[in-house]
């Protein structure tokens, strides 16, 4: 599998898993979504918010790649979140948060399909809270998808604590099986 094909697989997995997590969370009342559960970010809402903030910040950094990536123009237009815990939506606005997540995931899927192999070896310059950085673009993309997976694991635990099972979560379910019947 090429690196570009792997990125498309990860974007597909990201979209699939977010759909499952958000559908499960939508079954809960707002007070359960925002309930403090002792997690790193406290609540399910804050955990999902952090993933969305992280996705937005990383996509804005990726938009500065010399390839230009016109599909990231909508992300360029968004005011960057002020912090990694900047609240984007309230629990009462969970439907709007879910719609924004769906929009973001569609953008990620489409953008991932537009990335070319030669784009992946570029050293991307960016700033974060710790200062300036220069890192290989492909590795940064792997971090992007790993970060989402890490925090969705936390969200899965928080949903389990609330009595909601999101079902299968393994990447294996999105990897094509090449056995011929």
C-alpha positions, 0 to 999 in steps of 0.5 A: 500500500502506498503512503497516499493510499494509507492516508486515504485509509486513515481518513476513511477510518477517522470518518467511520469512527467519528460517525460511530462515536457521535451517534452513540453520544447523541443517544445521551442527554446533554447533561450526560455528554457534559458530565465530569467523568474524571477523564483527562479533559473531564467530560465526553463533550470536552474530549470530543471538542479537543479532537475537533480543536486539534484537527482544526489547528493541524489542518490550518498548519497543513494548509501552509504546505507549498502544495497549497491544497485548495481543498483546505481553503475552508479551514484557512477561513476559520479563526484558530481556536485560542487553546487546545481546550477552547470550547467550540460547542455546548452540550445543548448544541451537540447536533451542531457539533455533530454536523461540524464533525461530519463536515470536517471529516468529509473535508479530511477524506477529500483532502487526503485523496488529493495528497500526492506522494511527492508532497509527503517528504516535505519538511513542514515549518509550523509553530505550536505552544512550544515554539517553532518546528520543522518536521516531515509532513508524512510523519505529521499526518500520522500524528494527526490520525494517531491523535484522533484515535488516541482520544476516541479511545478515551471517548469510547471509555467515557461512553462505556461509563455512561452505558453506551457501547459503540461496537467494533472500533478496530482499523482492521474492519476498514482494511480491504480483505483481498481473499477471493471467494 
